[in-house]
């Protein structure tokens, strides 16, 4: 898979989760199902990490599928990369997570750094 396609798939994954979160907050925030989803302990960065592990361990002989798993898993991790602030400072995390412009800026910054790294290593 080309670096451009890899980055594009990761970007689509980030957009998908951002739109899902936005739609959920805007239209379903008062439902019991949405409250259960928000308050559970399973996050999609954990699922993204699982996809990365599956790709590296079980998909060595299927490079195309491996690349898709890596791109989607990376996008899932980047989308919730703001959770790093939860470890550093809870108040900073609450600020970033509750403000869409700050969250978009953070995710975009992480995505740009990720893209630069992918272009450097995928070309080798």
N, C-alpha and C positions, 0 to 999 in steps of 0.2 A: 504494500500500500504506500502511496506517495505521502510525503509529509503534509502536503496541502489537504489531501483527503482525510488524513488522520486528524489534523487540527479541525477541519470542518465538522467531522463527526463528534468530536469532543465539544465543540461550540454548540452544535445542535442539542446535545445532551444537557448542557448548561441552560440553554434557552428553554428547553422542555421543562426542566425542574423549576426554573424561575416562574414560568407561566402557570404551572401547576400550583405553585405556592401562592402566586398572586390571585388566581381564580379562587382558590380555596379560602384565602383570607377575605376576599371581597364578597363572595356569594355563599359560602358554606361555614363561616366562622362560628355560627351559633348552633350548628348541628352536633349531635352526640358523636357521630362518626368522625367529624373533623377534630373535635376535642380529643377523641381517643388517639387519632393519628398524631396530633401535636404533642400529646403527653406520653407517648410510648418511648421506650428506650432504644428503638431501632431507627437508625438514621441512614440516609442513602450514601453517606461517605463510607459507612461500614459495608454496605452492599458493593460499592465501588472497589473497596479493598479486596473483598472476596472475589470479584471479577478479575482483578489483577492477579491474585494468587492462582485462580483457576487457569488463567491464560498462561502464566509462566510454568505451572506444574503439569497440566494435562494437555495443553494444546501446542506442544513443541512441533509436532508433525503437521499441523494445520495452520500455516502462517497467516492466511487471510482471516480466518476466524479468530486467531490470536490477536491480530491487529484490531479487529472490531471490539473484542472484549477489552483490550487495553485502552482504546479510545473512549469507549462508553464509561468504563470504570474511572478513567482519569477525569472525564467531565463531571461525573458524580462527586468525586472527591473535591475538585475545584469549586463546585457549586456550594459545598458546605465547608470550605476552607476557613470561613470566619469562626468556626468552632475553636480555632487555635487561640482566639482571644478569651475564650471561656477558661482556658488554662492559665493565661497570663493575668487577666483582670476581668472579673464578672461584670463590672459596670461598663467597661469598654465593649465587652461582648454584647451587652444589652443595647448599647448605643448603635453599634454596627448592625446588629440583627434587626432592630426595630425601624431603621431608616432605609428605605429602598434606594435613595441616591447613594448613600455611603456604601451599602451592600453591593450595588452595581459597580461602583468605583473599585471596591476591593476585589470582587470577582474578576473584573476586567484586568486589573493589574496582575493578579495571579495568573490569569489566562495568557497575558502577553509574555510573562516570564516563562511560562510553560511552553508557549509556542516557540520562543527563541531556543529553548533547550532542545525541543523536539527537532527543529530544523538543523541544529548543530549535530545532533547524534544520529538522526535518521539518514543524513547524507553520507555518513561513513560506511 
